[in-house]
Amino acid sequence: MAVFQNKKFRGSVEANTVATRYRSLLARHPFVMFGLPFIATMVAGSFFLTPATAIRYEKHDRRVRQMSKEEELGIGKDGRKVDMKEEYYRLAAKDLDDWEQKRVKRLPGEHDGKM
Protein backbone atom coordinates (compact mmCIF):
# COMPACT_ATOMS: atom_id res chain seq x y z
CA MET A 1 0.00 0.00 0.00
CA ALA A 2 1.24 3.50 -0.83
CA VAL A 3 2.04 5.99 1.91
CA PHE A 4 0.69 9.49 1.32
CA GLN A 5 2.99 12.47 1.83
CA ASN A 6 2.42 14.92 4.67
CA LYS A 7 2.87 17.95 2.42
CA LYS A 8 -0.15 19.55 0.82
CA PHE A 9 -0.10 20.01 -2.91
CA ARG A 10 0.41 23.60 -3.95
CA GLY A 11 0.33 24.56 -7.58
CA SER A 12 3.15 26.53 -9.24
CA VAL A 13 1.06 29.73 -9.18
CA GLU A 14 0.41 29.49 -5.44
CA ALA A 15 3.98 28.46 -4.52
CA ASN A 16 5.52 31.84 -5.40
CA THR A 17 3.19 34.16 -3.43
CA VAL A 18 4.33 36.17 -0.42
CA ALA A 19 1.69 34.59 1.79
CA THR A 20 2.92 31.09 1.03
CA ARG A 21 6.52 31.98 1.76
CA TYR A 22 5.51 33.75 4.99
CA ARG A 23 3.44 30.75 6.09
CA SER A 24 6.33 28.36 5.57
CA LEU A 25 8.79 30.67 7.38
CA LEU A 26 6.30 31.10 10.22
CA ALA A 27 6.11 27.34 10.65
CA ARG A 28 9.91 27.09 10.90
CA HIS A 29 10.65 30.30 12.93
CA PRO A 30 7.52 31.39 14.82
CA PHE A 31 9.18 33.94 17.14
CA VAL A 32 11.18 35.71 14.44
CA MET A 33 8.24 35.92 12.05
CA PHE A 34 5.45 36.71 14.54
CA GLY A 35 6.72 37.48 18.07
CA LEU A 36 9.52 39.87 17.17
CA PRO A 37 7.39 42.08 14.88
CA PHE A 38 4.65 42.14 17.53
CA ILE A 39 7.03 43.26 20.27
CA ALA A 40 8.65 45.82 17.93
CA THR A 41 5.20 47.24 17.13
CA MET A 42 4.37 47.60 20.84
CA VAL A 43 7.67 49.37 21.61
CA ALA A 44 7.43 51.67 18.58
CA GLY A 45 3.81 52.46 19.46
CA SER A 46 4.80 53.54 22.95
CA PHE A 47 7.44 55.88 21.53
CA PHE A 48 4.97 57.36 19.03
CA LEU A 49 2.19 57.78 21.62
CA THR A 50 4.41 59.47 24.23
CA PRO A 51 4.18 62.94 22.59
CA ALA A 52 0.39 62.62 22.30
CA THR A 53 0.16 61.82 26.00
CA ALA A 54 2.47 64.72 26.85
CA ILE A 55 0.23 67.11 24.89
CA ARG A 56 -2.76 65.85 26.83
CA TYR A 57 -1.15 66.49 30.20
CA GLU A 58 0.22 69.90 29.11
CA LYS A 59 -3.30 70.93 28.11
CA HIS A 60 -4.59 69.78 31.50
CA ASP A 61 -1.83 71.73 33.28
CA ARG A 62 -2.73 74.89 31.35
CA ARG A 63 -6.34 74.58 32.49
CA VAL A 64 -5.57 73.68 36.11
CA ARG A 65 -2.75 75.80 37.44
CA GLN A 66 -1.61 76.85 40.87
CA MET A 67 -3.05 80.14 42.05
CA SER A 68 -1.28 82.77 44.10
CA LYS A 69 -2.75 84.05 47.36
CA GLU A 70 -3.99 87.25 45.69
CA GLU A 71 -5.82 85.27 43.00
CA GLU A 72 -7.40 83.02 45.63
CA LEU A 73 -8.76 85.99 47.53
CA GLY A 74 -10.01 87.63 44.33
CA ILE A 75 -7.87 90.70 44.78
CA GLY A 76 -7.23 92.59 41.56
CA LYS A 77 -4.83 95.44 40.95
CA ASP A 78 -7.13 97.92 42.70
CA GLY A 79 -8.03 95.62 45.61
CA ARG A 80 -6.87 95.96 49.20
CA LYS A 81 -4.05 93.60 50.21
CA VAL A 82 -4.71 91.49 53.28
CA ASP A 83 -2.22 91.60 56.11
CA MET A 84 -2.77 89.31 59.09
CA LYS A 85 -1.34 91.76 61.65
CA GLU A 86 -3.51 94.55 60.33
CA GLU A 87 -6.61 92.37 60.53
CA TYR A 88 -5.73 91.33 64.08
CA TYR A 89 -5.35 94.91 65.28
CA ARG A 90 -8.52 95.99 63.46
CA LEU A 91 -10.48 93.28 65.35
CA ALA A 92 -8.76 94.17 68.62
CA ALA A 93 -9.81 97.82 68.22
CA LYS A 94 -13.50 96.84 68.14
CA ASP A 95 -15.35 96.56 71.40
CA LEU A 96 -15.72 92.78 71.75
CA ASP A 97 -17.16 93.01 75.26
CA ASP A 98 -20.37 94.74 74.13
CA TRP A 99 -22.52 91.88 72.91
CA GLU A 100 -25.76 90.16 73.86
CA GLN A 101 -26.49 86.45 73.83
CA LYS A 102 -29.68 85.54 71.96
CA ARG A 103 -31.39 82.17 71.73
CA VAL A 104 -32.10 80.66 68.35
CA LYS A 105 -35.77 80.26 67.52
CA ARG A 106 -36.79 76.57 67.59
CA LEU A 107 -39.23 74.82 65.33
CA PRO A 108 -42.60 73.86 66.85
CA GLY A 109 -42.29 70.64 68.79
CA GLU A 110 -38.46 70.71 68.79
CA HIS A 111 -36.70 70.31 72.12
CA ASP A 112 -35.12 73.63 73.09
CA GLY A 113 -32.74 72.36 75.77
CA LYS A 114 -34.35 74.23 78.67
CA MET A 115 -34.95 72.41 81.91
Backbone as CSV, one residue per row, in Angstrom:
resi,resn,N_x,N_y,N_z,CA_x,CA_y,CA_z,C_x,C_y,C_z
1,MET,0.829,-1.154,0.000,0.000,0.000,0.000,0.895,1.244,0.000
2,ALA,0.446,2.285,-0.692,1.243,3.502,-0.827,1.042,4.407,0.380
3,VAL,2.089,5.045,0.790,2.038,5.991,1.907,1.906,7.392,1.319
4,PHE,0.896,8.125,1.817,0.692,9.487,1.319,1.654,10.451,2.003
5,GLN,2.063,11.471,1.263,2.985,12.465,1.826,2.229,13.403,2.763
6,ASN,2.967,13.979,3.701,2.420,14.921,4.667,2.216,16.306,4.059
7,LYS,2.936,16.623,3.016,2.873,17.954,2.417,1.625,18.091,1.565
8,LYS,0.999,19.272,1.660,-0.150,19.548,0.821,0.329,19.931,-0.567
9,PHE,-0.468,19.647,-1.546,-0.099,20.006,-2.908,-0.407,21.472,-3.141
10,ARG,0.590,22.191,-3.603,0.414,23.596,-3.952,0.839,23.735,-5.409
11,GLY,0.027,24.369,-6.171,0.327,24.563,-7.581,1.481,25.534,-7.764
12,SER,2.004,25.636,-8.972,3.147,26.528,-9.236,2.763,27.993,-9.090
13,VAL,1.516,28.346,-9.329,1.064,29.731,-9.181,1.024,30.106,-7.703
14,GLU,0.542,29.218,-6.872,0.412,29.489,-5.440,1.753,29.404,-4.712
15,ALA,2.706,28.688,-5.200,3.979,28.462,-4.517,4.846,29.709,-4.464
16,ASN,4.650,30.657,-5.347,5.516,31.837,-5.400,4.907,33.076,-4.758
17,THR,3.803,32.988,-4.060,3.195,34.163,-3.432,3.884,34.474,-2.106
18,VAL,3.732,35.712,-1.685,4.328,36.175,-0.418,3.689,35.453,0.761
19,ALA,2.401,35.241,0.694,1.690,34.587,1.792,2.182,33.164,1.996
20,THR,2.449,32.467,0.916,2.923,31.085,1.033,4.312,31.050,1.644
21,ARG,5.162,31.948,1.183,6.523,31.982,1.764,6.473,32.363,3.247
22,TYR,5.624,33.335,3.584,5.512,33.746,4.987,4.991,32.602,5.842
23,ARG,3.999,31.873,5.351,3.436,30.749,6.091,4.473,29.664,6.340
24,SER,5.308,29.394,5.365,6.331,28.361,5.566,7.419,28.835,6.515
25,LEU,7.805,30.126,6.435,8.792,30.668,7.381,8.220,30.720,8.794
26,LEU,6.945,31.029,8.910,6.297,31.096,10.223,6.287,29.719,10.881
27,ALA,6.106,28.701,10.098,6.110,27.340,10.654,7.495,26.962,11.161
28,ARG,8.538,27.439,10.474,9.907,27.089,10.898,10.441,27.998,12.006
29,HIS,10.123,29.318,11.963,10.648,30.297,12.926,9.487,31.162,13.451
30,PRO,8.711,30.647,14.378,7.520,31.395,14.815,7.842,32.695,15.545
31,PHE,8.885,32.714,16.407,9.180,33.940,17.145,9.685,35.037,16.229
32,VAL,10.583,34.702,15.329,11.179,35.708,14.437,10.127,36.281,13.489
33,MET,9.204,35.462,13.037,8.237,35.925,12.047,6.957,36.501,12.667
34,PHE,6.661,36.187,13.923,5.448,36.713,14.545,5.743,37.475,15.840
35,GLY,6.473,36.879,16.755,6.715,37.475,18.072,7.545,38.741,18.012
36,LEU,8.637,38.705,17.262,9.521,39.869,17.172,8.825,41.067,16.535
37,PRO,8.116,40.930,15.418,7.391,42.085,14.883,6.308,42.610,15.833
38,PHE,5.672,41.705,16.571,4.648,42.141,17.526,5.266,42.989,18.630
39,ILE,6.366,42.515,19.209,7.034,43.262,20.273,7.567,44.587,19.738
40,ALA,8.140,44.581,18.539,8.649,45.815,17.931,7.521,46.822,17.712
41,THR,6.347,46.350,17.323,5.200,47.242,17.133,4.768,47.863,18.456
42,MET,4.760,47.081,19.527,4.372,47.602,20.835,5.354,48.670,21.324
43,VAL,6.650,48.409,21.168,7.671,49.370,21.609,7.606,50.641,20.771
44,ALA,7.508,50.491,19.453,7.426,51.667,18.577,6.157,52.461,18.865
45,GLY,5.059,51.772,19.132,3.811,52.459,19.459,3.924,53.280,20.726
46,SER,4.639,52.763,21.723,4.796,53.537,22.954,5.622,54.793,22.709
47,PHE,6.638,54.696,21.838,7.439,55.881,21.527,6.631,56.896,20.717
48,PHE,5.766,56.431,19.833,4.974,57.361,19.033,3.824,57.970,19.824
49,LEU,3.309,57.257,20.840,2.193,57.777,21.625,2.623,58.659,22.787
50,THR,3.915,58.641,23.131,4.410,59.469,24.228,4.169,60.961,23.990
51,PRO,4.471,61.517,22.798,4.176,62.941,22.586,2.689,63.267,22.677
52,ALA,1.832,62.373,22.214,0.394,62.622,22.304,-0.046,62.679,23.763
53,THR,0.490,61.808,24.581,0.159,61.821,26.003,0.692,63.079,26.675
54,ALA,1.895,63.502,26.282,2.470,64.721,26.848,1.610,65.933,26.505
55,ILE,1.098,65.992,25.285,0.230,67.105,24.889,-1.032,67.112,25.737
56,ARG,-1.548,65.940,26.012,-2.760,65.845,26.829,-2.524,66.408,28.229
57,TYR,-1.418,66.019,28.843,-1.145,66.492,30.203,-0.764,67.966,30.218
58,GLU,-0.095,68.472,29.177,0.215,69.896,29.112,-1.065,70.718,28.999
59,LYS,-2.020,70.245,28.234,-3.302,70.931,28.107,-4.015,70.958,29.453
60,HIS,-3.971,69.839,30.168,-4.592,69.780,31.499,-3.895,70.743,32.459
61,ASP,-2.568,70.831,32.397,-1.827,71.731,33.280,-2.123,73.195,32.974
62,ARG,-2.377,73.514,31.697,-2.728,74.889,31.355,-4.080,75.269,31.943
63,ARG,-5.010,74.303,31.946,-6.335,74.581,32.494,-6.315,74.672,34.014
64,VAL,-5.611,73.736,34.656,-5.568,73.680,36.110,-4.173,74.090,36.545
65,ARG,-4.061,75.315,37.037,-2.747,75.802,37.444,-2.825,76.287,38.889
66,GLN,-1.661,76.434,39.483,-1.614,76.850,40.872,-1.863,78.350,40.964
67,MET,-2.706,78.733,41.906,-3.054,80.140,42.048,-2.244,80.771,43.171
68,SER,-1.957,82.047,43.025,-1.278,82.766,44.104,-2.314,83.161,45.154
69,LYS,-1.845,83.666,46.282,-2.752,84.055,47.359,-3.691,85.175,46.913
70,GLU,-3.165,86.129,46.134,-3.992,87.246,45.685,-5.107,86.767,44.768
71,GLU,-4.799,85.793,43.891,-5.823,85.269,42.999,-6.876,84.487,43.780
72,GLU,-6.454,83.769,44.818,-7.399,83.015,45.634,-8.397,83.949,46.313
73,LEU,-7.896,85.064,46.807,-8.755,85.990,47.528,-9.542,86.894,46.585
74,GLY,-9.272,86.826,45.297,-10.009,87.631,44.335,-9.577,89.080,44.325
75,ILE,-8.364,89.328,44.723,-7.872,90.699,44.778,-7.265,91.048,43.429
76,GLY,-7.773,92.113,42.832,-7.226,92.591,41.564,-6.143,93.623,41.813
77,LYS,-5.850,94.395,40.810,-4.828,95.440,40.947,-5.288,96.559,41.882
78,ASP,-6.607,96.837,41.875,-7.126,97.924,42.698,-7.628,97.438,44.055
79,GLY,-7.525,96.166,44.353,-8.030,95.617,45.608,-7.091,95.855,46.781
80,ARG,-7.655,95.746,47.988,-6.868,95.956,49.198,-6.125,94.668,49.531
81,LYS,-4.840,94.773,49.810,-4.052,93.601,50.207,-4.372,93.246,51.659
82,VAL,-4.374,91.967,51.941,-4.714,91.491,53.280,-3.427,91.233,54.043
83,ASP,-3.361,91.819,55.235,-2.217,91.601,56.111,-2.763,91.073,57.437
84,MET,-2.223,89.944,57.897,-2.766,89.310,59.095,-2.624,90.194,60.336
85,LYS,-1.512,90.883,60.480,-1.336,91.760,61.649,-2.347,92.901,61.619
86,GLU,-2.545,93.462,60.453,-3.509,94.554,60.328,-4.920,94.081,60.670
87,GLU,-5.295,92.909,60.221,-6.614,92.369,60.527,-6.755,92.087,62.024
88,TYR,-5.696,91.609,62.654,-5.735,91.327,64.085,-5.967,92.610,64.871
89,TYR,-5.216,93.658,64.541,-5.354,94.908,65.285,-6.681,95.596,64.982
90,ARG,-7.224,95.397,63.783,-8.519,95.992,63.462,-9.606,95.322,64.305
91,LEU,-9.521,93.981,64.498,-10.482,93.282,65.351,-10.288,93.649,66.825
92,ALA,-9.032,93.835,67.223,-8.758,94.173,68.620,-9.274,95.567,68.954
93,ALA,-9.345,96.459,67.979,-9.813,97.819,68.222,-11.327,97.844,68.442
94,LYS,-12.045,96.876,67.934,-13.497,96.838,68.141,-13.790,96.454,69.582
95,ASP,-14.948,96.890,70.023,-15.352,96.563,71.399,-15.996,95.180,71.388
96,LEU,-15.234,94.155,71.761,-15.723,92.783,71.745,-16.489,92.418,73.012
97,ASP,-16.454,93.301,74.010,-17.159,93.010,75.261,-18.614,93.451,75.206
98,ASP,-19.015,94.230,74.211,-20.369,94.737,74.129,-21.172,93.851,73.171
99,TRP,-21.716,92.779,73.722,-22.520,91.880,72.909,-23.599,91.273,73.782
100,GLU,-24.623,90.726,73.136,-25.757,90.164,73.860,-26.016,88.759,73.327
101,GLN,-26.226,87.818,74.230,-26.488,86.445,73.833,-27.975,86.289,73.532
102,LYS,-28.288,85.744,72.349,-29.677,85.542,71.962,-29.882,84.069,71.634
103,ARG,-31.068,83.562,72.030,-31.391,82.173,71.732,-31.906,82.062,70.301
104,VAL,-31.619,80.932,69.707,-32.097,80.663,68.353,-33.532,80.189,68.447
105,LYS,-34.382,80.690,67.533,-35.774,80.260,67.521,-35.838,78.784,67.121
106,ARG,-36.654,77.998,67.846,-36.785,76.571,67.588,-38.052,76.316,66.780
107,LEU,-38.045,75.224,66.046,-39.231,74.820,65.327,-40.283,74.308,66.294
108,PRO,-41.564,74.384,65.929,-42.604,73.865,66.855,-42.413,72.377,67.124
109,GLY,-42.434,72.034,68.382,-42.286,70.638,68.788,-40.845,70.207,68.968
110,GLU,-39.883,71.064,68.631,-38.463,70.715,68.786,-38.020,71.009,70.218
111,HIS,-37.213,70.125,70.763,-36.698,70.313,72.120,-35.749,71.510,72.135
112,ASP,-35.937,72.414,73.064,-35.121,73.630,73.086,-33.973,73.582,74.074
113,GLY,-33.867,72.498,74.869,-32.743,72.359,75.775,-32.943,73.010,77.122
114,LYS,-34.082,73.624,77.360,-34.349,74.233,78.667,-34.838,73.172,79.645
115,MET,-34.491,73.341,80.891,-34.947,72.407,81.908,-36.126,72.944,82.647
